[in-house]
Amino acid sequence: MALLEVENLQTNYGAIKALRGISFMVEEGQVVTLIGANGAGKSTTINTITGLLKPVSGSVRFMGQDITGWRADRVTKLRLIQVPEGRQLIANMSVMENLTIGTHIRRGEKIDEDLANIFTRFPRLNERRTQKAGLLSGGEQQMLAVGRALMMRPRLLMLDEPSMGLAPLLVNEVFQIIAEIKAQGIPILLVEQNARKALQIADYVYVLDRGQIVNQGTAEELRSDPAILSAYLG
């Protein structure tokens, strides 16, 4: 049994079929990435899994439980945690306040310890713990969004376009953070337009095009696939 199993998922935006019956899975300890062009359905997939969008048909199973169509707050309580595209921090709240928001699904267990670990992992957040989130740089905001998610102790961490809008140096830093999370054994579902970076870190890859999975395989296999090289790594 996989940690996350998505089967024949279809999601519409009005009359537009955004997802056309996609199926994939994430195993324990894996980094699985969804790659594809803008409009391929990557973010729609994550938003449907987490309950922000309702599917028309298909199923989502997490840890063996059918969670298809659950409300987002109910999904979050299972610690299936999304770092959304655009970060969606509370701009007028401090770094510390944004981090502690991430503990709302917990009951006090080792929160201080986890905060200390976040500040060790992200020293710049420690330096800016009283600063408002809206005044942070783009890279710092991404660190804060990831830190907030880690404060929830995710069973599966879903990252939606974590490198979007960042300078190349900061993109490298973000992917180093993802590598460190992977090393801790936390499974990750990564949606990423930067296919080159995604293929460097993923265990398994699904390629989306217009709401359908058109290719899949291990990262090693797809890095040597001429069609992938031409379309995404050229």
NUVEXSE-585063 format. One record per residue: residue number from 1; residue in one letter; x, y, z of N, C-alpha, C in turn. Coordinates in Angstrom, 2 decimals, always signed. Example, Ala and Ser with C-alpha at 12.3 -4.5 7.8 and 13.67 -1.06 7.14 Angstrom:
BEGIN
<1, "A", <+13.19, -5.69, +7.80>, <+12.30, -4.50, +7.80>, <+13.20, -3.30, +7.80>>
<2, "S", <+12.85, -2.25, +7.08>, <+13.67, -1.06, +7.14>, <+12.90, +0.03, +7.87>>
***
This chain:
BEGIN
<1, "M", <+0.84, -1.20, +0.00>, <+0.00, +0.00, +0.00>, <+0.87, +1.25, +0.00>>
<2, "A", <+0.65, +2.12, -0.96>, <+1.41, +3.36, -1.05>, <+0.92, +4.35, -0.01>>
<3, "L", <+1.76, +5.33, +0.33>, <+1.37, +6.38, +1.26>, <+0.22, +7.20, +0.67>>
<4, "L", <+0.38, +7.63, -0.57>, <-0.64, +8.40, -1.29>, <-0.95, +7.69, -2.59>>
<5, "E", <-2.25, +7.47, -2.84>, <-2.67, +6.83, -4.08>, <-3.76, +7.69, -4.73>>
<6, "V", <-3.48, +8.16, -5.92>, <-4.42, +8.95, -6.70>, <-4.83, +8.11, -7.90>>
<7, "E", <-6.13, +7.96, -8.08>, <-6.62, +7.07, -9.15>, <-7.70, +7.75, -9.97>>
<8, "N", <-7.43, +7.85, -11.28>, <-8.40, +8.35, -12.26>, <-9.04, +9.68, -11.84>>
<9, "L", <-8.21, +10.58, -11.35>, <-8.71, +11.84, -10.81>, <-9.06, +12.80, -11.94>>
<10, "Q", <-10.28, +13.34, -11.87>, <-10.73, +14.36, -12.82>, <-11.25, +15.56, -12.06>>
<11, "T", <-10.75, +16.74, -12.43>, <-11.18, +17.99, -11.82>, <-11.47, +19.00, -12.92>>
<12, "N", <-12.56, +19.69, -12.78>, <-12.97, +20.67, -13.79>, <-12.93, +22.09, -13.23>>
<13, "Y", <-12.68, +23.05, -14.10>, <-12.94, +24.47, -13.83>, <-14.09, +24.86, -14.74>>
<14, "G", <-15.31, +24.79, -14.21>, <-16.46, +25.03, -15.06>, <-16.53, +23.97, -16.15>>
<15, "A", <-16.53, +24.42, -17.41>, <-16.60, +23.48, -18.53>, <-15.22, +22.96, -18.94>>
<16, "I", <-14.18, +23.48, -18.33>, <-12.81, +23.09, -18.70>, <-12.37, +21.90, -17.87>>
<17, "K", <-11.91, +20.85, -18.53>, <-11.39, +19.68, -17.85>, <-9.91, +19.91, -17.54>>
<18, "A", <-9.62, +20.25, -16.28>, <-8.25, +20.56, -15.88>, <-7.43, +19.30, -15.63>>
<19, "L", <-8.06, +18.29, -15.05>, <-7.43, +16.98, -14.88>, <-8.31, +15.95, -15.57>>
<20, "R", <-7.67, +15.09, -16.36>, <-8.43, +14.16, -17.21>, <-8.15, +12.71, -16.84>>
<21, "G", <-8.39, +12.38, -15.57>, <-8.25, +10.98, -15.15>, <-6.82, +10.57, -14.88>>
<22, "I", <-6.12, +11.33, -14.04>, <-4.72, +11.00, -13.75>, <-4.61, +10.03, -12.58>>
<23, "S", <-3.58, +9.20, -12.63>, <-3.30, +8.22, -11.56>, <-1.81, +8.24, -11.26>>
<24, "F", <-1.47, +8.27, -9.98>, <-0.07, +8.17, -9.56>, <-0.03, +7.84, -8.08>>
<25, "M", <+1.19, +7.59, -7.57>, <+1.32, +7.26, -6.16>, <+2.63, +7.80, -5.61>>
<26, "V", <+2.66, +7.94, -4.29>, <+3.87, +8.32, -3.57>, <+4.10, +7.28, -2.48>>
<27, "E", <+5.30, +6.70, -2.46>, <+5.65, +5.71, -1.44>, <+6.34, +6.41, -0.27>>
<28, "E", <+6.37, +5.72, +0.86>, <+7.09, +6.23, +2.02>, <+8.54, +6.54, +1.66>>
<29, "G", <+9.03, +7.70, +2.11>, <+10.44, +8.05, +1.91>, <+10.79, +8.56, +0.53>>
<30, "Q", <+9.82, +8.59, -0.38>, <+10.10, +9.01, -1.75>, <+9.96, +10.52, -1.93>>
<31, "V", <+10.70, +11.03, -2.93>, <+10.38, +12.32, -3.52>, <+9.82, +12.05, -4.91>>
<32, "V", <+8.55, +12.36, -5.08>, <+7.89, +12.21, -6.38>, <+7.62, +13.61, -6.91>>
<33, "T", <+7.94, +13.83, -8.18>, <+7.73, +15.16, -8.74>, <+6.80, +15.09, -9.94>>
<34, "L", <+5.98, +16.13, -10.07>, <+5.13, +16.34, -11.23>, <+5.72, +17.49, -12.03>>
<35, "I", <+6.07, +17.24, -13.26>, <+6.61, +18.31, -14.11>, <+5.69, +18.51, -15.30>>
<36, "G", <+5.79, +19.68, -15.89>, <+4.97, +20.02, -17.04>, <+4.93, +21.52, -17.22>>
<37, "A", <+4.45, +21.93, -18.37>, <+4.37, +23.36, -18.68>, <+3.28, +24.03, -17.87>>
<38, "N", <+3.24, +25.36, -17.91>, <+2.13, +26.10, -17.30>, <+0.81, +25.60, -17.87>>
<39, "G", <-0.17, +25.40, -16.99>, <-1.47, +24.93, -17.43>, <-1.58, +23.44, -17.61>>
<40, "A", <-0.53, +22.70, -17.25>, <-0.56, +21.25, -17.44>, <-1.45, +20.55, -16.42>>
<41, "G", <-1.70, +21.21, -15.28>, <-2.54, +20.61, -14.25>, <-1.81, +20.26, -12.97>>
<42, "K", <-0.57, +20.72, -12.83>, <+0.24, +20.34, -11.68>, <-0.34, +20.89, -10.37>>
<43, "S", <-0.56, +22.20, -10.32>, <-1.11, +22.81, -9.10>, <-2.55, +22.35, -8.85>>
<44, "T", <-3.31, +22.15, -9.92>, <-4.67, +21.63, -9.77>, <-4.65, +20.28, -9.08>>
<45, "T", <-3.66, +19.46, -9.40>, <-3.54, +18.14, -8.77>, <-3.37, +18.27, -7.27>>
<46, "I", <-2.42, +19.09, -6.85>, <-2.17, +19.25, -5.41>, <-3.39, +19.86, -4.73>>
<47, "N", <-3.99, +20.86, -5.34>, <-5.15, +21.52, -4.72>, <-6.35, +20.58, -4.61>>
<48, "T", <-6.46, +19.63, -5.52>, <-7.53, +18.64, -5.41>, <-7.24, +17.65, -4.30>>
<49, "I", <-5.99, +17.23, -4.18>, <-5.62, +16.30, -3.11>, <-5.89, +16.90, -1.73>>
<50, "T", <-5.56, +18.19, -1.58>, <-5.68, +18.82, -0.27>, <-7.06, +19.36, +0.03>>
<51, "G", <-8.00, +19.22, -0.90>, <-9.36, +19.64, -0.63>, <-9.69, +21.07, -0.99>>
<52, "L", <-8.75, +21.78, -1.60>, <-9.04, +23.15, -2.03>, <-9.91, +23.15, -3.28>>
<53, "L", <-9.85, +22.06, -4.04>, <-10.73, +21.87, -5.19>, <-11.44, +20.53, -5.04>>
<54, "K", <-12.64, +20.44, -5.56>, <-13.41, +19.20, -5.49>, <-13.30, +18.44, -6.81>>
<55, "P", <-12.98, +17.16, -6.75>, <-12.89, +16.38, -7.99>, <-14.27, +16.04, -8.53>>
<56, "V", <-14.34, +15.86, -9.84>, <-15.57, +15.39, -10.47>, <-15.69, +13.87, -10.32>>
<57, "S", <-14.55, +13.19, -10.43>, <-14.53, +11.74, -10.29>, <-13.13, +11.30, -9.91>>
<58, "G", <-12.99, +10.01, -9.62>, <-11.71, +9.47, -9.19>, <-11.60, +9.43, -7.68>>
<59, "S", <-10.42, +9.02, -7.19>, <-10.24, +8.87, -5.75>, <-8.84, +9.27, -5.31>>
<60, "V", <-8.77, +9.68, -4.03>, <-7.51, +9.99, -3.37>, <-7.49, +9.20, -2.08>>
<61, "R", <-6.46, +8.39, -1.90>, <-6.30, +7.61, -0.67>, <-4.98, +8.01, -0.02>>
<62, "F", <-5.03, +8.26, +1.29>, <-3.83, +8.65, +2.05>, <-3.72, +7.74, +3.26>>
<63, "M", <-2.58, +7.06, +3.36>, <-2.36, +6.09, +4.43>, <-3.50, +5.07, +4.48>>
<64, "G", <-3.98, +4.68, +3.29>, <-5.01, +3.67, +3.18>, <-6.43, +4.18, +3.36>>
<65, "Q", <-6.60, +5.46, +3.67>, <-7.92, +6.03, +3.93>, <-8.39, +6.85, +2.73>>
<66, "D", <-9.62, +6.65, +2.34>, <-10.19, +7.41, +1.22>, <-10.52, +8.82, +1.71>>
<67, "I", <-9.82, +9.83, +1.16>, <-10.03, +11.22, +1.57>, <-10.59, +12.05, +0.42>>
<68, "T", <-11.13, +11.39, -0.58>, <-11.64, +12.09, -1.76>, <-12.70, +13.12, -1.38>>
<69, "G", <-12.48, +14.36, -1.77>, <-13.46, +15.41, -1.53>, <-13.53, +15.94, -0.11>>
<70, "W", <-12.61, +15.53, +0.75>, <-12.59, +16.06, +2.12>, <-12.31, +17.56, +2.10>>
<71, "R", <-12.81, +18.26, +3.13>, <-12.46, +19.68, +3.31>, <-10.97, +19.80, +3.61>>
<72, "A", <-10.41, +20.96, +3.24>, <-8.97, +21.18, +3.40>, <-8.53, +21.08, +4.86>>
<73, "D", <-9.34, +21.59, +5.80>, <-8.93, +21.55, +7.20>, <-8.87, +20.12, +7.72>>
<74, "R", <-9.76, +19.28, +7.23>, <-9.78, +17.88, +7.65>, <-8.57, +17.13, +7.09>>
<75, "V", <-8.21, +17.44, +5.84>, <-7.01, +16.83, +5.23>, <-5.77, +17.23, +6.01>>
<76, "T", <-5.67, +18.50, +6.38>, <-4.50, +19.00, +7.11>, <-4.30, +18.26, +8.42>>
<77, "K", <-5.38, +17.90, +9.08>, <-5.27, +17.21, +10.37>, <-4.63, +15.83, +10.23>>
<78, "L", <-4.61, +15.29, +9.01>, <-3.91, +14.04, +8.75>, <-2.41, +14.27, +8.55>>
<79, "R", <-2.02, +15.55, +8.59>, <-0.63, +15.99, +8.38>, <-0.18, +15.72, +6.94>>
<80, "L", <-1.12, +15.88, +6.03>, <-0.83, +15.95, +4.61>, <-0.77, +17.44, +4.32>>
<81, "I", <+0.45, +17.97, +4.25>, <+0.67, +19.41, +4.36>, <+1.17, +19.99, +3.04>>
<82, "Q", <+0.55, +21.09, +2.64>, <+0.89, +21.77, +1.38>, <+1.61, +23.08, +1.66>>
<83, "V", <+2.72, +23.29, +0.94>, <+3.34, +24.61, +0.86>, <+2.87, +25.21, -0.45>>
<84, "P", <+1.94, +26.16, -0.40>, <+1.26, +26.59, -1.63>, <+2.14, +27.45, -2.53>>
<85, "E", <+1.78, +27.47, -3.79>, <+2.40, +28.39, -4.74>, <+2.18, +29.82, -4.25>>
<86, "G", <+3.22, +30.64, -4.27>, <+3.10, +32.01, -3.80>, <+3.24, +32.16, -2.30>>
<87, "R", <+3.49, +31.03, -1.60>, <+3.82, +30.98, -0.16>, <+2.65, +31.26, +0.77>>
<88, "Q", <+1.85, +32.30, +0.48>, <+0.63, +32.60, +1.25>, <+0.91, +32.73, +2.75>>
<89, "L", <+1.91, +33.51, +3.06>, <+2.19, +33.86, +4.46>, <+1.24, +34.96, +4.90>>
<90, "I", <+1.15, +35.17, +6.20>, <+0.37, +36.30, +6.72>, <+1.33, +37.47, +6.87>>
<91, "A", <+1.25, +38.40, +5.92>, <+2.28, +39.41, +5.73>, <+2.48, +40.31, +6.94>>
<92, "N", <+1.39, +40.63, +7.66>, <+1.52, +41.58, +8.77>, <+1.80, +40.90, +10.11>>
<93, "M", <+2.08, +39.60, +10.05>, <+2.47, +38.87, +11.26>, <+3.96, +38.56, +11.19>>
<94, "S", <+4.58, +38.39, +12.33>, <+6.02, +38.18, +12.40>, <+6.39, +36.76, +11.95>>
<95, "V", <+7.69, +36.57, +11.75>, <+8.21, +35.25, +11.42>, <+7.79, +34.24, +12.49>>
<96, "M", <+7.98, +34.60, +13.75>, <+7.63, +33.69, +14.84>, <+6.13, +33.37, +14.82>>
<97, "E", <+5.30, +34.37, +14.60>, <+3.85, +34.14, +14.58>, <+3.44, +33.24, +13.43>>
<98, "N", <+4.05, +33.45, +12.26>, <+3.75, +32.57, +11.13>, <+4.17, +31.13, +11.41>>
<99, "L", <+5.28, +30.95, +12.08>, <+5.73, +29.59, +12.40>, <+4.80, +28.92, +13.40>>
<100, "T", <+4.37, +29.66, +14.39>, <+3.53, +29.03, +15.42>, <+2.13, +28.74, +14.89>>
<101, "I", <+1.71, +29.41, +13.83>, <+0.45, +29.05, +13.17>, <+0.51, +27.59, +12.74>>
<102, "G", <+1.72, +27.17, +12.37>, <+1.90, +25.79, +11.91>, <+1.71, +24.74, +12.99>>
<103, "T", <+1.50, +25.15, +14.22>, <+1.33, +24.18, +15.32>, <-0.14, +24.00, +15.69>>
<104, "H", <-1.05, +24.61, +14.93>, <-2.45, +24.59, +15.35>, <-3.06, +23.20, +15.34>>
<105, "I", <-2.46, +22.26, +14.57>, <-3.01, +20.90, +14.54>, <-2.32, +20.00, +15.56>>
<106, "R", <-1.43, +20.58, +16.36>, <-0.70, +19.79, +17.36>, <-1.19, +20.15, +18.76>>
<107, "R", <-0.75, +19.36, +19.73>, <-1.22, +19.56, +21.10>, <-0.05, +19.78, +22.05>>
<108, "G", <+0.89, +20.59, +21.61>, <+1.96, +21.00, +22.51>, <+3.18, +20.12, +22.52>>
<109, "E", <+3.13, +19.01, +21.76>, <+4.26, +18.09, +21.85>, <+5.50, +18.66, +21.18>>
<110, "K", <+6.52, +18.92, +21.97>, <+7.86, +19.30, +21.49>, <+7.84, +20.51, +20.55>>
<111, "I", <+6.94, +21.43, +20.74>, <+6.86, +22.60, +19.86>, <+8.10, +23.46, +19.99>>
<112, "D", <+8.55, +23.70, +21.23>, <+9.76, +24.52, +21.42>, <+10.97, +23.86, +20.77>>
<113, "E", <+11.04, +22.56, +20.87>, <+12.15, +21.84, +20.25>, <+12.13, +21.98, +18.74>>
<114, "D", <+10.93, +21.88, +18.16>, <+10.82, +22.00, +16.71>, <+11.12, +23.42, +16.24>>
<115, "L", <+10.70, +24.42, +17.02>, <+11.05, +25.81, +16.69>, <+12.56, +25.99, +16.67>>
<116, "A", <+13.23, +25.44, +17.67>, <+14.69, +25.54, +17.73>, <+15.32, +24.89, +16.51>>
<117, "N", <+14.77, +23.75, +16.09>, <+15.30, +23.07, +14.91>, <+15.10, +23.91, +13.65>>
<118, "I", <+13.95, +24.57, +13.55>, <+13.69, +25.43, +12.38>, <+14.69, +26.58, +12.34>>
<119, "F", <+14.94, +27.21, +13.48>, <+15.86, +28.34, +13.51>, <+17.31, +27.89, +13.28>>
<120, "T", <+17.62, +26.65, +13.64>, <+18.95, +26.12, +13.32>, <+19.08, +25.86, +11.83>>
<121, "R", <+18.02, +25.30, +11.24>, <+18.03, +25.00, +9.80>, <+18.03, +26.27, +8.96>>
<122, "F", <+17.29, +27.31, +9.44>, <+17.16, +28.57, +8.70>, <+17.66, +29.72, +9.57>>
<123, "P", <+18.98, +29.93, +9.65>, <+19.52, +30.97, +10.53>, <+18.97, +32.37, +10.23>>
<124, "R", <+18.64, +32.64, +8.96>, <+18.13, +33.97, +8.61>, <+16.74, +34.20, +9.23>>
<125, "L", <+15.97, +33.15, +9.36>, <+14.68, +33.30, +10.04>, <+14.89, +33.59, +11.52>>
<126, "N", <+15.91, +33.00, +12.10>, <+16.23, +33.27, +13.50>, <+16.59, +34.74, +13.69>>
<127, "E", <+17.37, +35.27, +12.75>, <+17.77, +36.68, +12.82>, <+16.58, +37.62, +12.66>>
<128, "R", <+15.54, +37.14, +11.96>, <+14.40, +38.00, +11.63>, <+13.12, +37.53, +12.33>>
<129, "R", <+13.24, +36.86, +13.44>, <+12.07, +36.23, +14.05>, <+10.98, +37.22, +14.46>>
<130, "T", <+11.36, +38.49, +14.71>, <+10.35, +39.49, +15.08>, <+9.91, +40.35, +13.89>>
<131, "Q", <+10.53, +40.13, +12.73>, <+10.21, +40.93, +11.55>, <+8.93, +40.43, +10.89>>
<132, "K", <+8.16, +41.34, +10.30>, <+6.94, +40.95, +9.61>, <+7.28, +40.15, +8.35>>
<133, "A", <+6.49, +39.13, +8.09>, <+6.75, +38.24, +6.97>, <+6.73, +38.98, +5.64>>
<134, "G", <+5.89, +40.00, +5.53>, <+5.78, +40.75, +4.28>, <+7.02, +41.54, +3.93>>
<135, "L", <+7.92, +41.74, +4.89>, <+9.15, +42.50, +4.66>, <+10.34, +41.61, +4.33>>
<136, "L", <+10.14, +40.30, +4.33>, <+11.23, +39.38, +4.00>, <+11.46, +39.34, +2.49>>
<137, "S", <+12.66, +38.93, +2.11>, <+12.95, +38.71, +0.69>, <+12.18, +37.48, +0.21>>
<138, "G", <+12.14, +37.29, -1.12>, <+11.44, +36.14, -1.66>, <+11.99, +34.82, -1.16>>
<139, "G", <+13.32, +34.72, -1.10>, <+13.94, +33.50, -0.61>, <+13.63, +33.25, +0.85>>
<140, "E", <+13.66, +34.31, +1.64>, <+13.35, +34.17, +3.07>, <+11.89, +33.78, +3.27>>
<141, "Q", <+11.00, +34.32, +2.45>, <+9.59, +33.95, +2.55>, <+9.39, +32.47, +2.22>>
<142, "Q", <+10.14, +31.98, +1.23>, <+10.02, +30.56, +0.90>, <+10.52, +29.70, +2.05>>
<143, "M", <+11.61, +30.12, +2.69>, <+12.11, +29.39, +3.86>, <+11.06, +29.37, +4.97>>
<144, "L", <+10.40, +30.51, +5.16>, <+9.38, +30.60, +6.20>, <+8.19, +29.70, +5.88>>
<145, "A", <+7.79, +29.67, +4.62>, <+6.66, +28.81, +4.23>, <+6.99, +27.34, +4.46>>
<146, "V", <+8.22, +26.95, +4.13>, <+8.63, +25.56, +4.37>, <+8.74, +25.30, +5.87>>
<147, "G", <+9.31, +26.26, +6.61>, <+9.41, +26.11, +8.06>, <+8.06, +25.95, +8.72>>
<148, "R", <+7.09, +26.75, +8.29>, <+5.73, +26.65, +8.82>, <+5.15, +25.26, +8.58>>
<149, "A", <+5.39, +24.73, +7.38>, <+4.89, +23.38, +7.07>, <+5.58, +22.33, +7.94>>
<150, "L", <+6.88, +22.47, +8.14>, <+7.60, +21.49, +8.96>, <+7.15, +21.53, +10.40>>
<151, "M", <+6.68, +22.69, +10.87>, <+6.17, +22.79, +12.24>, <+4.92, +21.92, +12.43>>
<152, "M", <+4.30, +21.52, +11.34>, <+3.13, +20.64, +11.43>, <+3.52, +19.16, +11.45>>
<153, "R", <+4.82, +18.89, +11.39>, <+5.32, +17.51, +11.36>, <+4.61, +16.70, +10.27>>
<154, "P", <+4.83, +17.06, +9.02>, <+4.07, +16.42, +7.93>, <+4.38, +14.94, +7.78>>
<155, "R", <+3.33, +14.18, +7.48>, <+3.51, +12.79, +7.05>, <+3.81, +12.76, +5.56>>
<156, "L", <+3.29, +13.75, +4.84>, <+3.64, +13.97, +3.43>, <+3.68, +15.47, +3.21>>
<157, "L", <+4.80, +15.96, +2.67>, <+4.98, +17.38, +2.40>, <+4.79, +17.60, +0.90>>
<158, "M", <+3.89, +18.51, +0.55>, <+3.63, +18.81, -0.85>, <+4.06, +20.24, -1.15>>
<159, "L", <+5.00, +20.37, -2.07>, <+5.60, +21.66, -2.40>, <+5.14, +22.08, -3.79>>
<160, "D", <+4.46, +23.23, -3.86>, <+3.91, +23.72, -5.13>, <+4.78, +24.86, -5.65>>
<161, "E", <+5.59, +24.58, -6.67>, <+6.45, +25.56, -7.33>, <+7.33, +26.33, -6.33>>
<162, "P", <+8.14, +25.62, -5.54>, <+8.94, +26.32, -4.52>, <+10.00, +27.26, -5.07>>
<163, "S", <+10.41, +27.08, -6.32>, <+11.46, +27.94, -6.87>, <+10.90, +29.12, -7.66>>
<164, "M", <+9.59, +29.23, -7.77>, <+8.99, +30.26, -8.62>, <+9.38, +31.66, -8.17>>
<165, "G", <+9.88, +32.47, -9.11>, <+10.18, +33.86, -8.84>, <+11.48, +34.11, -8.12>>
<166, "L", <+12.28, +33.07, -7.90>, <+13.52, +33.24, -7.15>, <+14.72, +33.33, -8.10>>
<167, "A", <+15.72, +34.07, -7.66>, <+16.98, +34.16, -8.41>, <+17.68, +32.80, -8.40>>
<168, "P", <+18.50, +32.52, -9.43>, <+19.15, +31.20, -9.53>, <+19.87, +30.76, -8.26>>
<169, "L", <+20.57, +31.68, -7.60>, <+21.29, +31.31, -6.38>, <+20.33, +30.84, -5.30>>
<170, "L", <+19.18, +31.51, -5.20>, <+18.19, +31.13, -4.20>, <+17.48, +29.84, -4.58>>
<171, "V", <+17.32, +29.59, -5.88>, <+16.75, +28.33, -6.33>, <+17.63, +27.17, -5.84>>
<172, "N", <+18.94, +27.32, -5.98>, <+19.86, +26.29, -5.50>, <+19.70, +26.07, -4.00>>
<173, "E", <+19.50, +27.16, -3.27>, <+19.35, +27.08, -1.82>, <+18.06, +26.35, -1.45>>
<174, "V", <+16.99, +26.64, -2.17>, <+15.70, +25.99, -1.90>, <+15.82, +24.48, -2.15>>
<175, "F", <+16.48, +24.11, -3.24>, <+16.60, +22.68, -3.52>, <+17.56, +21.98, -2.56>>
<176, "Q", <+18.49, +22.70, -2.00>, <+19.32, +22.13, -0.94>, <+18.46, +21.83, +0.29>>
<177, "I", <+17.54, +22.73, +0.59>, <+16.62, +22.51, +1.70>, <+15.76, +21.27, +1.45>>
<178, "I", <+15.26, +21.14, +0.22>, <+14.45, +19.97, -0.13>, <+15.26, +18.69, +0.03>>
<179, "A", <+16.53, +18.73, -0.38>, <+17.40, +17.56, -0.23>, <+17.58, +17.19, +1.24>>
<180, "E", <+17.70, +18.20, +2.10>, <+17.85, +17.93, +3.53>, <+16.58, +17.31, +4.12>>
<181, "I", <+15.43, +17.80, +3.67>, <+14.16, +17.23, +4.14>, <+14.04, +15.78, +3.68>>
<182, "K", <+14.43, +15.53, +2.43>, <+14.43, +14.17, +1.91>, <+15.33, +13.26, +2.74>>
<183, "A", <+16.49, +13.77, +3.13>, <+17.43, +12.98, +3.92>, <+16.86, +12.60, +5.28>>
<184, "Q", <+15.91, +13.38, +5.77>, <+15.26, +13.07, +7.05>, <+14.20, +11.97, +6.89>>
<185, "G", <+13.93, +11.58, +5.65>, <+12.95, +10.53, +5.42>, <+11.52, +11.03, +5.25>>
<186, "I", <+11.33, +12.35, +5.18>, <+9.98, +12.89, +4.99>, <+9.62, +12.77, +3.51>>
<187, "P", <+8.56, +12.05, +3.18>, <+8.16, +11.94, +1.77>, <+7.67, +13.28, +1.23>>
<188, "I", <+7.94, +13.51, -0.05>, <+7.63, +14.80, -0.66>, <+6.96, +14.57, -2.01>>
<189, "L", <+5.89, +15.32, -2.26>, <+5.31, +15.45, -3.59>, <+5.63, +16.86, -4.07>>
<190, "L", <+6.44, +16.94, -5.11>, <+6.98, +18.21, -5.58>, <+6.39, +18.56, -6.93>>
<191, "V", <+5.74, +19.72, -7.00>, <+5.30, +20.30, -8.26>, <+6.30, +21.38, -8.63>>
<192, "E", <+6.89, +21.27, -9.82>, <+8.00, +22.18, -10.12>, <+8.13, +22.36, -11.63>>
<193, "Q", <+8.20, +23.64, -12.03>, <+8.38, +23.95, -13.44>, <+9.85, +23.84, -13.86>>
<194, "N", <+10.75, +23.98, -12.89>, <+12.17, +23.83, -13.17>, <+12.50, +22.34, -13.23>>
<195, "A", <+12.27, +21.75, -14.41>, <+12.40, +20.29, -14.54>, <+13.82, +19.82, -14.27>>
<196, "R", <+14.80, +20.60, -14.65>, <+16.18, +20.19, -14.44>, <+16.47, +19.97, -12.96>>
<197, "K", <+16.06, +20.91, -12.13>, <+16.27, +20.79, -10.69>, <+15.44, +19.65, -10.11>>
<198, "A", <+14.19, +19.55, -10.56>, <+13.30, +18.51, -10.05>, <+13.85, +17.12, -10.33>>
<199, "L", <+14.38, +16.92, -11.53>, <+14.91, +15.62, -11.90>, <+16.20, +15.27, -11.16>>
<200, "Q", <+16.87, +16.27, -10.63>, <+18.09, +16.02, -9.85>, <+17.78, +15.46, -8.47>>
<201, "I", <+16.58, +15.75, -7.95>, <+16.27, +15.40, -6.57>, <+15.22, +14.30, -6.43>>
<202, "A", <+14.43, +14.07, -7.50>, <+13.30, +13.16, -7.41>, <+13.74, +11.70, -7.49>>
<203, "D", <+12.90, +10.83, -6.91>, <+13.05, +9.39, -7.10>, <+12.22, +8.93, -8.30>>
<204, "Y", <+11.02, +9.49, -8.42>, <+10.13, +9.09, -9.50>, <+9.44, +10.34, -10.05>>
<205, "V", <+9.15, +10.33, -11.34>, <+8.66, +11.54, -12.03>, <+7.44, +11.20, -12.88>>
<206, "Y", <+6.45, +12.08, -12.81>, <+5.29, +12.00, -13.70>, <+5.26, +13.29, -14.52>>
<207, "V", <+5.04, +13.16, -15.82>, <+5.00, +14.30, -16.72>, <+3.54, +14.56, -17.09>>
<208, "L", <+3.07, +15.78, -16.80>, <+1.69, +16.17, -17.10>, <+1.66, +17.06, -18.34>>
<209, "D", <+0.63, +16.84, -19.14>, <+0.39, +17.70, -20.30>, <-1.12, +17.79, -20.49>>
<210, "R", <-1.65, +19.00, -20.37>, <-3.09, +19.26, -20.56>, <-3.96, +18.30, -19.74>>
<211, "G", <-3.57, +18.16, -18.47>, <-4.39, +17.40, -17.54>, <-4.25, +15.90, -17.61>>
<212, "Q", <-3.26, +15.41, -18.34>, <-3.04, +13.97, -18.44>, <-1.58, +13.63, -18.17>>
<213, "I", <-1.34, +12.46, -17.62>, <+0.03, +11.97, -17.46>, <+0.45, +11.34, -18.78>>
<214, "V", <+1.48, +11.92, -19.38>, <+1.91, +11.47, -20.70>, <+3.22, +10.70, -20.67>>
<215, "N", <+3.88, +10.72, -19.51>, <+5.14, +9.97, -19.37>, <+5.41, +9.80, -17.88>>
<216, "Q", <+6.15, +8.78, -17.55>, <+6.55, +8.56, -16.16>, <+7.75, +7.64, -16.12>>
<217, "G", <+8.45, +7.68, -15.00>, <+9.60, +6.82, -14.82>, <+10.49, +7.34, -13.71>>
<218, "T", <+11.56, +6.62, -13.45>, <+12.51, +7.12, -12.47>, <+13.18, +8.38, -13.01>>
<219, "A", <+13.69, +9.18, -12.12>, <+14.37, +10.41, -12.55>, <+15.53, +10.07, -13.48>>
<220, "E", <+16.24, +9.01, -13.17>, <+17.37, +8.61, -14.01>, <+16.91, +8.26, -15.42>>
<221, "E", <+15.79, +7.54, -15.53>, <+15.27, +7.17, -16.85>, <+14.87, +8.40, -17.64>>
<222, "L", <+14.17, +9.33, -17.00>, <+13.68, +10.49, -17.74>, <+14.79, +11.47, -18.08>>
<223, "R", <+15.85, +11.50, -17.27>, <+16.97, +12.39, -17.62>, <+17.65, +11.98, -18.91>>
<224, "S", <+17.48, +10.72, -19.29>, <+18.10, +10.25, -20.54>, <+17.09, +10.03, -21.65>>
<225, "D", <+15.83, +10.44, -21.43>, <+14.79, +10.30, -22.44>, <+14.88, +11.46, -23.42>>
<226, "P", <+15.08, +11.19, -24.71>, <+15.23, +12.28, -25.69>, <+14.06, +13.25, -25.70>>
<227, "A", <+12.83, +12.75, -25.53>, <+11.67, +13.63, -25.54>, <+11.69, +14.58, -24.36>>
<228, "I", <+12.09, +14.08, -23.19>, <+12.18, +14.94, -22.00>, <+13.32, +15.93, -22.16>>
<229, "L", <+14.44, +15.46, -22.70>, <+15.58, +16.35, -22.92>, <+15.18, +17.51, -23.83>>
<230, "S", <+14.46, +17.20, -24.89>, <+14.06, +18.23, -25.85>, <+13.03, +19.18, -25.26>>
<231, "A", <+12.03, +18.64, -24.57>, <+10.90, +19.45, -24.11>, <+11.21, +20.25, -22.86>>
<232, "Y", <+12.01, +19.68, -21.94>, <+12.15, +20.30, -20.63>, <+13.59, +20.63, -20.23>>
<233, "L", <+14.57, +20.01, -20.88>, <+15.96, +20.20, -20.45>, <+16.83, +20.77, -21.55>>
<234, "G", <+16.21, +21.21, -22.62>, <+16.99, +21.73, -23.75>, <+17.63, +23.06, -23.47>>
***
